[in-house]
Every structure is written in C-alpha cells, then in structure tokens.
C-alpha cells in the first residue's frame, strides 16, 4: 500500500509509565501511516485520544476558458490609430461589460456598430426588421444588417480600417449570425479592409445532420455544411476563405483572436442567451434538433416563457403538456398557433444528446391527424434538401435516414480538419 504523508500529534496520559499501551498505540499509528484513505480522523482507544492531521491533496482545477475578447493584449495594439467598426450584439461581453464599452474606455476610435438579426441589443424578435439607430450610451451610430441591407455597403465601409466581429454562435447552419459574418467577410474583401474575429466557444460542437444543397442556399443556409458543423466562428471563417465560398472566390484578410483552454469536446454554458428565443442552455442544446419544427405545423413554444423547450399543436389533444403561444414584444411576433391552446411535450428536463435527434419529428408526424399538412415549404430550406421530408413520409427509420448522411458527413469531416484551431 502507498503511504500517505501525515503529521500527527499524540496526547497520551502516563505514556512513559505504561509501556504495553505505548507499544499498542505505536502499532495503531503505523497502520494509520499505511492507510489509503487520506481523510482527517479523531479516534480513541481505551480512553486515549489521538488526532491524525492529514495534508489534503491539492484540488485539480480545469483552466478557465479565455475567450478572444478577453485577450486585449493582442487586440488593442492592432487598433491603435485605426478607424474601427464592430459587428456585435448583446453577447459581446467581457465578464459583464460590453466590448463596445471596454474598447471605448481604452480610447479606441469606434466609428460605427453593425447589428445582426435581433439587433445590437438583442431586443428584436425573430425575423423582425431592425432599423438604424444611435447607441444611447456612447452616441455611436448603429447600422442594421437585418433591415435595408444584410451586407455592409461600400459607403458604410468607406470610413473604416478594421471591422471586428464578436458574436456568440450556437453551432448550427441555420443560425443567422454566421450568415452576417459571411457577408461582413465579403464586404471587407471587396473594400480591402481587415477583419478581426474574436472567437468564442461553440456550445454544440458536434457534427451531424444532412448537408445543405445548392438549390436551398439562403440566409438561413449559406454554406454547404451539415446542420451541426462542429466549428467555432473563427474556424468557420477559415473554411469560408479556404473553400472559396465568398462571391467570386474572394479572400478576406481575417485574423482570428483564438480561444484558450477550450476543446470541441468541452461543455460550455453561455453567460447570456444569444437570442430572445434561446434563453438558456437547455434551449440551446435542443436547438439543432428541434429547429426543424419551424418548417412544420408544430409550435416550438415561441410566445411562451419556454421557447425551444416545448412542442405542441391544437390538434394533439392526447398529448400530456399544454401551452398557449401569445405575442410577446421583442421576443415573439405573431408566433405559430398564436392564442391557441396547444397539446404536446415538455422538453425542459430531457437529457439532450450531442447529435441531431429525429425522434421528436417521428413522434409528432405520427401523432398529427392530417399528415399531408404537417410539413410546410420552409422545412426543405431548413433541412437543406427535399429528401429528409420524403424519408419521414415513407416511414424510414431514424437509423436508415442517418445512414444516408454518412458519406457526406465523412467528406465534410475530412475537409473541415485543415481549418480547425482547437483539438
């Protein structure tokens, strides 16, 4: 047995006058030295009390994840004397302080802020048009990239030297922040501007789902990647450049300020909800699987306190959970099944697998009485093809459907490998 290093103190009455007891206690102490349990103990033997004081092992603590925005020692020197634009939203935090405030306090010349879907403050509902404005706190102009234009115009880029991107993504093809990043890269390339991406962890850093096919390219599906692509925004930016996905195969001069102490297998809890309808970690984990319901008659809980954590429809009266979607300003405008009592499932406490889980689609398709009305045209855009809908209609099992993805996924994984920054 391995010996534990211990310090001990004995308090024994008549030690020198009782040799047999002295011998017995010595044997007990020898045994305690050879113990394998290193926890402090106070014990007694025939009225004699002794204490063994142990030196506990030092706790092994995992290194804290350092996001790109925290690495100001790398960022600030690049911004000296430059006219800076920021493509950011409410997730661009360093601790509890916004990046705009941090850079402004450091004397950085921030000329303008670009805001993605949901706006600079993250206060606009899904799909809601966002207008240009002025940031009340700093007086900096805010240009909406979810209003008149989704790509910065040459006029909007003219007075900038550098554009910084810092937005928390959730690792799925149809989350539009990566589409805004794509257009920003394109604008920088066209206007000969440098772009800096402050990288953040991907909370869904796995690879799964059908690939997006060219006919279904849209703002919610800009790249030929699977639903869950398993990359950070920095890694994806490298892939966009390397694979020539910008218009006319342009290449953006982009620099990634990398994360520290993060790997693709790490769990990551977001400090703030990245959009109004992804308010917590459970919704974020469920999102890659159940966002496909946006292309069906099933409500995902938009217009409730638990969006992307409940599923239901008024026709499914045999299901156990009930909710009623309503209009919520800044969160849900005219949500599906608005003001109708829906019956369905509560997913707030389910264990979420790190893969695209089609089981919910199967459950609700089988339960819905009018199957010819179950799928909406938007489903094919989210799926990236017409096959997934047809496979479900034909009754293929989930395993059979997943098997049809494997060839494309293997090709994608091989291609993705050269753009990875993190293990």
C-alpha positions as CSV (number, residue, x, y, z in Angstrom):
1,X,0.0,0.0,0.0
2,X,1.2,3.5,-0.7
3,X,2.0,5.6,2.4
4,X,0.2,9.0,3.0
5,X,2.4,11.8,4.3
6,X,0.8,12.8,7.6
7,X,1.5,15.0,10.5
8,X,0.2,13.8,13.8
9,X,0.1,14.8,17.4
10,X,-0.4,12.5,20.4
11,X,-1.8,13.5,23.7
12,X,-1.5,10.4,26.0
13,X,-1.7,10.3,29.7
14,X,1.0,8.3,31.6
15,X,2.8,7.5,28.3
16,X,6.1,6.7,29.9
17,X,4.6,4.7,32.8
18,X,2.6,2.3,30.5
19,X,5.0,0.6,28.1
20,X,2.5,-2.1,26.8
21,X,0.0,0.7,25.9
22,X,2.8,2.6,24.3
23,X,3.6,-0.3,22.1
24,X,-0.1,-0.8,21.2
25,X,-0.5,2.8,20.2
26,X,2.7,2.7,18.1
27,X,1.2,-0.2,16.1
28,X,-2.0,1.7,15.6
29,X,-0.1,4.7,14.3
30,X,1.9,2.6,12.0
31,X,-1.2,1.2,10.5
32,X,-2.6,4.7,10.1
33,X,0.5,5.8,8.2
34,X,-0.1,3.0,5.7
35,X,-3.7,3.9,5.1
36,X,-5.1,4.5,1.7
37,X,-7.9,6.8,2.8
38,X,-6.4,10.3,3.3
39,X,-9.2,11.9,5.4
40,X,-8.6,13.6,8.8
41,X,-9.7,11.5,11.7
42,X,-10.0,11.7,15.5
43,X,-10.1,8.3,17.2
44,X,-10.0,6.9,20.7
45,X,-8.5,3.7,22.1
46,X,-9.1,2.6,25.7
47,X,-9.6,6.2,26.8
48,X,-6.5,7.5,25.0
49,X,-7.3,10.1,22.3
50,X,-5.1,10.9,19.3
51,X,-5.6,13.0,16.2
52,X,-4.1,12.3,12.8
53,X,-3.7,15.5,10.8
54,X,-3.6,15.0,7.1
55,X,-2.4,17.2,4.3
56,X,-5.3,17.1,1.8
57,X,-4.4,16.7,-1.9
58,X,-4.4,19.9,-3.9
59,X,-7.6,20.3,-5.9
60,X,-7.2,19.8,-9.6
61,X,-8.9,22.7,-11.3
62,X,-9.5,22.9,-15.0
63,X,-8.1,26.1,-16.6
64,X,-10.7,28.8,-17.2
65,X,-11.8,29.3,-20.8
66,X,-10.4,32.5,-22.2
67,X,-12.5,34.0,-25.0
68,X,-11.0,36.1,-27.8
69,X,-12.4,39.3,-26.4
70,X,-10.6,38.9,-23.2
71,X,-7.2,38.9,-24.9
72,X,-6.9,42.7,-25.1
73,X,-3.1,42.5,-25.0
74,X,-3.4,41.1,-28.5
75,X,-6.4,43.2,-29.7
76,X,-5.6,46.7,-28.6
77,X,-2.2,47.2,-30.4
78,X,-3.9,46.3,-33.7
79,X,-6.5,49.1,-33.2
80,X,-4.1,52.0,-32.4
81,X,-4.7,54.8,-34.8
82,X,-7.3,52.9,-36.7
83,X,-11.0,53.7,-37.6
84,X,-12.8,50.7,-36.1
85,X,-16.2,49.2,-36.9
86,X,-17.8,46.5,-34.8
87,X,-20.3,43.8,-35.8
88,X,-21.6,42.8,-32.4
89,X,-24.7,42.2,-30.4
90,X,-25.6,41.8,-26.7
91,X,-23.4,38.7,-26.4
92,X,-20.1,40.6,-27.0
93,X,-19.3,40.6,-23.3
94,X,-16.1,40.6,-21.3
95,X,-17.4,39.4,-18.0
96,X,-20.4,41.7,-17.5
97,X,-19.0,44.6,-19.6
98,X,-19.8,45.0,-23.3
99,X,-17.0,45.1,-25.8
100,X,-18.0,48.5,-27.0
101,X,-17.7,50.0,-23.6
102,X,-14.4,48.2,-23.0
103,X,-12.8,49.4,-26.2
104,X,-14.3,52.9,-25.8
105,X,-12.7,53.2,-22.3
106,X,-9.4,52.1,-23.8
107,X,-9.5,55.0,-26.3
108,X,-10.3,53.0,-29.4
109,X,-11.8,55.1,-32.2
110,X,-15.1,53.2,-32.8
111,X,-16.7,54.8,-35.9
112,X,-19.8,52.6,-36.1
113,X,-21.5,49.5,-34.9
114,X,-23.2,46.9,-37.2
115,X,-26.1,44.9,-35.7
116,X,-27.2,41.4,-36.9
117,X,-30.7,39.8,-36.6
118,X,-32.3,40.7,-33.3
119,X,-30.3,44.0,-33.3
120,X,-27.3,45.3,-31.4
121,X,-29.0,44.9,-28.0
122,X,-30.7,41.6,-28.9
123,X,-34.1,43.0,-28.3
124,X,-35.8,42.3,-31.6
125,X,-38.0,39.3,-32.3
126,X,-37.2,36.5,-34.8
127,X,-37.5,37.9,-38.3
128,X,-38.3,41.4,-37.1
129,X,-36.9,44.2,-39.2
130,X,-34.3,46.2,-37.3
131,X,-33.7,49.9,-38.2
132,X,-30.6,52.0,-38.0
133,X,-30.2,54.0,-34.8
134,X,-27.8,55.6,-32.3
135,X,-26.4,53.9,-29.3
136,X,-27.7,55.9,-26.4
137,X,-24.8,55.2,-24.1
138,X,-22.0,56.1,-26.4
139,X,-23.6,58.1,-29.2
140,X,-22.1,55.7,-31.8
141,X,-24.2,55.1,-35.0
142,X,-25.7,51.6,-35.3
143,X,-26.1,50.2,-38.8
144,X,-28.7,47.4,-39.0
145,X,-27.7,44.4,-41.1
146,X,-31.2,43.0,-40.7
147,X,-33.1,45.8,-42.4
148,X,-32.5,47.5,-45.8
149,X,-29.3,45.5,-46.4
150,X,-27.7,42.4,-44.9
151,X,-24.2,43.1,-46.2
152,X,-22.3,46.3,-45.3
153,X,-22.3,48.6,-48.4
154,X,-19.2,50.3,-49.8
155,X,-20.4,53.6,-48.4
156,X,-20.7,52.0,-44.9
157,X,-17.3,50.5,-45.2
158,X,-15.5,53.6,-46.6
159,X,-14.6,55.3,-43.3
160,X,-13.3,52.1,-41.6
161,X,-9.9,50.5,-41.4
162,X,-10.8,47.4,-39.4
163,X,-14.0,45.5,-38.7
164,X,-14.3,43.4,-35.6
165,X,-16.7,40.5,-35.3
166,X,-17.7,39.3,-31.8
167,X,-21.0,37.4,-31.6
168,X,-21.8,34.2,-29.7
169,X,-22.9,31.5,-32.1
170,X,-24.6,28.2,-31.3
171,X,-23.0,25.9,-33.9
172,X,-25.9,25.3,-36.3
173,X,-26.2,26.1,-40.0
174,X,-29.5,27.9,-39.8
175,X,-28.5,30.4,-37.0
176,X,-28.1,33.6,-39.0
177,X,-25.1,35.1,-37.1
178,X,-22.7,33.1,-39.3
179,X,-24.5,34.5,-42.4
180,X,-23.9,38.0,-41.1
181,X,-20.3,37.1,-40.6
182,X,-20.1,35.7,-44.2
183,X,-21.4,39.0,-45.6
184,X,-19.1,41.0,-43.4
185,X,-16.1,39.0,-44.7
186,X,-17.3,39.6,-48.2
187,X,-17.7,43.3,-47.7
188,X,-14.2,43.5,-46.1
189,X,-12.7,41.6,-49.1
190,X,-14.5,43.8,-51.7
191,X,-13.4,47.0,-49.9
192,X,-9.9,45.9,-48.9
193,X,-10.5,46.2,-45.2
194,X,-9.1,44.0,-42.5
195,X,-11.4,41.9,-40.3
196,X,-10.7,40.6,-36.8
197,X,-12.8,37.8,-35.3
198,X,-12.8,37.4,-31.5
199,X,-13.5,33.7,-31.2
200,X,-16.0,32.2,-28.7
201,X,-16.8,28.5,-27.9
202,X,-19.3,26.5,-29.8
203,X,-21.9,25.1,-27.3
204,X,-23.0,22.4,-29.8
205,X,-19.5,21.4,-31.1
206,X,-20.5,18.1,-32.7
207,X,-21.0,17.2,-36.4
208,X,-24.3,15.8,-37.6
209,X,-27.3,16.2,-39.9
210,X,-27.9,16.4,-43.7
211,X,-25.7,18.7,-45.8
212,X,-27.1,21.8,-47.3
213,X,-27.5,21.5,-51.1
214,X,-27.0,24.4,-53.5
215,X,-30.7,24.9,-54.5
216,X,-31.6,25.6,-50.9
217,X,-28.9,28.3,-50.3
218,X,-30.5,31.1,-48.3
219,X,-29.8,33.5,-45.4
220,X,-30.5,30.5,-43.0
221,X,-28.4,28.1,-45.1
222,X,-25.5,29.9,-46.8
223,X,-22.9,27.2,-46.7
224,X,-22.6,23.5,-47.9
225,X,-22.2,22.2,-44.3
226,X,-24.3,19.9,-42.1
227,X,-26.9,21.3,-39.7
228,X,-24.4,20.9,-36.8
229,X,-21.0,21.8,-38.2
230,X,-18.8,21.4,-35.1
231,X,-16.8,24.6,-35.6
232,X,-16.3,28.0,-33.8
233,X,-17.0,31.1,-35.9
234,X,-13.2,31.5,-36.2
235,X,-12.8,28.1,-37.7
236,X,-15.8,28.5,-40.0
237,X,-14.3,31.8,-41.2
238,X,-11.1,30.0,-42.2
239,X,-13.2,27.4,-44.0
240,X,-15.2,30.1,-45.8
241,X,-12.0,31.6,-47.0
242,X,-10.2,28.4,-47.8
243,X,-13.1,26.8,-49.7
244,X,-13.7,29.9,-51.8
245,X,-17.3,30.4,-50.6
246,X,-17.2,34.2,-50.8
247,X,-18.5,35.8,-54.1
248,X,-16.1,35.4,-57.0
249,X,-13.9,33.3,-54.6
250,X,-12.7,36.5,-52.8
251,X,-10.4,36.0,-49.8
252,X,-11.0,38.1,-46.7
253,X,-8.0,39.4,-44.8
254,X,-9.1,38.0,-41.5
255,X,-7.3,37.4,-38.2
256,X,-8.7,35.1,-35.5
257,X,-8.0,36.0,-31.9
258,X,-8.1,32.5,-30.6
259,X,-9.7,30.9,-27.5
260,X,-7.5,29.5,-24.8
261,X,-8.2,26.3,-22.7
262,X,-11.2,25.1,-24.9
263,X,-11.6,21.9,-26.9
264,X,-14.5,20.7,-29.1
265,X,-15.5,18.1,-26.5
266,X,-15.9,20.7,-23.7
267,X,-19.3,21.6,-22.4
268,X,-19.9,25.3,-22.4
269,X,-22.6,27.2,-20.6
270,X,-23.4,30.6,-22.2
271,X,-23.3,33.6,-19.9
272,X,-26.2,35.2,-21.7
273,X,-28.9,33.9,-24.1
274,X,-27.7,34.5,-27.6
275,X,-31.2,35.5,-29.0
276,X,-34.6,36.1,-27.5
277,X,-35.9,32.6,-28.1
278,X,-32.8,30.8,-26.8
279,X,-32.9,31.9,-23.2
280,X,-30.9,29.1,-21.5
281,X,-28.6,26.1,-22.0
282,X,-31.4,23.6,-22.5
283,X,-33.0,25.6,-25.4
284,X,-29.5,25.9,-26.9
285,X,-28.8,22.2,-26.7
286,X,-32.2,21.3,-28.2
287,X,-32.0,23.9,-31.0
288,X,-30.1,21.9,-33.6
289,X,-32.7,19.1,-33.4
290,X,-36.0,20.9,-33.0
291,X,-35.5,24.0,-35.1
292,X,-36.6,21.8,-38.0
293,X,-40.1,22.1,-36.5
294,X,-40.1,25.7,-37.7
295,X,-41.0,24.1,-41.1
296,X,-44.0,22.2,-39.7
297,X,-47.4,23.0,-38.1
298,X,-45.9,22.3,-34.7
299,X,-45.3,25.1,-32.3
300,X,-41.8,25.2,-30.6
301,X,-43.1,27.4,-27.8
302,X,-42.4,30.8,-29.4
303,X,-44.6,33.2,-27.5
304,X,-44.3,31.3,-24.2
305,X,-41.8,31.5,-21.3
306,X,-40.1,28.3,-22.6
307,X,-39.3,28.7,-26.3
308,X,-37.5,25.8,-28.0
309,X,-38.2,23.7,-24.9
310,X,-41.8,22.7,-25.6
311,X,-43.6,21.3,-28.7
312,X,-47.3,21.2,-29.5
313,X,-50.3,21.8,-31.7
314,X,-54.0,22.3,-31.0
315,X,-54.9,19.0,-32.8
316,X,-52.9,16.8,-30.5
317,X,-55.3,16.6,-27.6
318,X,-54.0,13.2,-26.4
319,X,-50.6,14.6,-25.5
320,X,-49.8,15.5,-21.9
321,X,-48.5,19.0,-21.8
322,X,-50.4,22.2,-22.6
323,X,-49.4,25.8,-23.5
324,X,-50.8,28.8,-25.3
325,X,-48.5,30.9,-27.5
326,X,-49.1,34.7,-27.3
327,X,-47.5,37.8,-28.9
328,X,-44.5,39.0,-26.8
329,X,-42.9,42.3,-27.8
330,X,-39.3,41.9,-28.7
331,X,-39.4,38.1,-28.3
332,X,-42.2,36.6,-30.5
333,X,-44.3,38.5,-33.1
334,X,-47.3,36.6,-34.3
335,X,-46.0,33.2,-33.1
336,X,-47.3,30.0,-34.7
337,X,-50.6,28.8,-33.2
338,X,-51.0,32.2,-31.5
339,X,-53.7,32.3,-28.8
340,X,-54.5,28.7,-29.3
341,X,-54.2,26.0,-26.7
342,X,-51.6,23.5,-27.8
343,X,-51.1,20.0,-26.6
344,X,-47.7,18.4,-26.8
345,X,-44.5,17.6,-24.9
346,X,-42.4,19.4,-22.3
347,X,-38.7,19.1,-23.0
348,X,-37.3,21.3,-20.3
349,X,-35.8,18.4,-18.3
350,X,-35.0,15.8,-21.0
351,X,-31.4,14.6,-21.5
352,X,-30.1,16.1,-24.8
353,X,-27.8,14.0,-26.9
354,X,-24.9,15.6,-28.9
355,X,-26.4,14.7,-32.2
356,X,-29.4,15.6,-34.4
357,X,-32.3,13.8,-32.7
358,X,-35.1,13.0,-35.2
359,X,-37.2,11.1,-32.7
360,X,-39.3,14.2,-31.9
361,X,-40.2,14.6,-35.6
362,X,-41.3,11.0,-35.8
363,X,-43.4,11.3,-32.7
364,X,-45.3,14.4,-33.9
365,X,-45.6,13.3,-37.5
366,X,-47.2,10.0,-36.4
367,X,-49.5,11.8,-34.0
368,X,-50.7,14.6,-36.2
369,X,-54.0,13.6,-37.9
370,X,-53.6,15.5,-41.2
371,X,-50.2,14.3,-42.3
372,X,-50.5,16.0,-45.7
373,X,-50.5,19.3,-43.9
374,X,-47.7,18.6,-41.4
375,X,-44.8,19.9,-43.5
376,X,-44.5,23.5,-44.7
377,X,-42.4,24.6,-47.6
378,X,-39.8,26.1,-45.2
379,X,-38.9,22.6,-43.9
380,X,-36.9,21.9,-47.1
381,X,-34.9,25.1,-46.6
382,X,-34.0,24.2,-43.0
383,X,-33.2,20.6,-43.9
384,X,-31.1,21.7,-46.9
385,X,-32.8,19.2,-49.2
386,X,-36.2,17.6,-50.1
387,X,-35.1,14.1,-49.1
388,X,-35.5,14.3,-45.3
389,X,-39.2,15.2,-45.6
390,X,-39.8,12.3,-48.0
391,X,-37.8,9.8,-45.9
392,X,-40.0,10.6,-42.9
393,X,-43.2,10.3,-45.0
394,X,-42.0,6.9,-46.4
395,X,-41.5,5.6,-42.9
396,X,-37.8,5.1,-43.0
397,X,-36.3,4.5,-39.5
398,X,-34.1,7.1,-37.9
399,X,-31.1,4.8,-38.3
400,X,-31.8,4.4,-42.0
401,X,-32.1,8.1,-42.5
402,X,-28.9,8.7,-40.6
403,X,-27.1,6.2,-42.7
404,X,-27.9,8.3,-45.8
405,X,-26.0,11.2,-44.3
406,X,-22.7,9.4,-43.5
407,X,-21.0,9.7,-46.9
408,X,-21.4,13.4,-47.0
409,X,-20.5,13.8,-43.3
410,X,-17.3,11.8,-43.7
411,X,-16.3,14.1,-46.7
412,X,-17.1,17.2,-44.7
413,X,-15.1,16.0,-41.6
414,X,-12.1,15.4,-43.8
415,X,-12.4,18.9,-45.4
416,X,-13.1,20.5,-42.0
417,X,-9.9,19.1,-40.4
418,X,-7.5,21.5,-42.0
419,X,-9.4,24.5,-40.7
420,X,-9.5,23.5,-37.1
421,X,-7.8,25.7,-34.5
422,X,-8.7,23.7,-31.4
423,X,-8.4,20.0,-30.5
